[in-house]
Amino acid sequence: MKSAIAVPLVAFGLLCVTSCTKDTQAINLDSSANGSTIYLSVGDSVEVELEGNPTTGYQWLEAKSDEAGGTYDLSIIYKSDANPTGMSGVGGTYSITINALAPGEASVKLEYRRDWENNDPAGTFALKLDISAEASSE
């Protein structure tokens, strides 16, 4: 008798897990998206790929902001291009991942600069995020 009840309960549980969870989206962008507004839901992510060469001292960094935080988090990872034998100073790609954490609007600004210099950045990249609440699960 116990197994007759357990099987339908397990089946219901699996159905609920697969149909009650929100599908998140991952959006891939490049430098052509500079200045765009991106519409997300909580749990979605955006990955931006920007070219760079840290051997010159330049790197993509998040610009300081006066905005209240908490709507997103951001991570930056660099991957070097293939490096022919004996060649140094090869560029690569910065992968910037932005995760939507809470509803709201936010501006993300990245600067391509040398961290130790106070000069204007050599390049900038900006996105406006419009994050909506996670879709309700029924």
N, C-alpha and C positions, 0 to 999 in steps of 0.2 A: 504494500500500500504506500509506503514512504517513497519508493521510486516512481510511482505513478504521479505523485504530487511534485517531486523534485524536477522531473523532466520538463513539465510545462513552466515551472518557475524559472528554470535556467533559460529556456527558450525565450520567455518574456523579458528576462534580464538582458539577454543579448540583443533583442529587438530594441529595447529601450536605449541601450548604449549606442547602437548604430544609428538610430533615428533621432535620439534626443540630443546629440552633440552637434554643435555648429561646425560647419566646414570653414576652416580659415583659408585665407588666400595669401599667396606669396607673389608679390609684384616685383618684376625685374626691370630696372631702369639703367640708362647710361647718361652721359653728359647732355644729350639732347633734351632731357626732361628738366633741365635747369629752369627754375622759376615756376614750375607747375604746381597745381593743387592736386593732392592725392586724397581720395575718399576711401577710408578704411573703417573696419569694425574692430572693436577690442579683440585682440588675439591675432590679427593680421600682421603681416610683416612686409617690408619693402627692402629690396637689396639693390643698391646703387653701385655700379662699377665705374671707377674713374681711373684714368691712366696717371702714372706718377713715377718718379725716380728718386727714392730716398738717398741714393749715393750722392746726390747734389746738395743734400741737407734739407730739401723740401719734402713735406709730407702733408697729407690731408688731415686736418684737425677740425673738431667741432668748435665753432666760434663761441665766445662767451655770450651769454644772453641774460637779460633782465627778466625774462618770462618765468612765471611760476612753472616748476617742473612737475613731473609725475604722469604726463600723458603718454610719454614714450621713453624707451631706452635705446641706446645707440652703441654699436661696437664697430671697430675698424680693424680689418685684417689685410695685410699686404702679401701678395704673391708675386715673386719675380718671374719675368719671362725666361724662356730658355736662354742659357748662357753658353755661347760658343767657347770652346776651350781657349783659355788664356785671355779672354775678354772680361774686363771689369766695367762696372758702371752701367749695366743693363737695366732698363726700366722694367715696369710691371704694372700690375693692376691692384688698386685698393678696392676691397669689397666692404661697403658700409651697410650694415644691417640695422634697420630701424624696426622696433617692435612696438605695436600699439598697445598701451597698457590700460588707458582709461579714456572715457569720452571727453571730447573737447577739441579745441583748435590749438595748433602749435606751429611755430616756424622753426625749421631746421636749417642752419647755415653752416656750411663747411668752408674752410679756407685752406688753400694750398700755399704753405708758407714755411719758413724756417722758424722754429719755435723760439730761438734765442734772439731773433731780430724784431724790432718794433716797426718795421716798414710795412707798407700796404702789402696784402697778399698778392702772390703771382697769379692766383686764380680763385674764383669763388663758385660755389654751387649751393642753391637754395631750393627748398621745397616747403610748401604749406601743407600741413596735415589737417584733415577734417575727420575726426574719429567719432564714430557713432557707437552707442552702447551695443553690446553683444546681443544678437538676435535671441529672443526668449525661446527656451526649449519647452516643447509641449508633450 
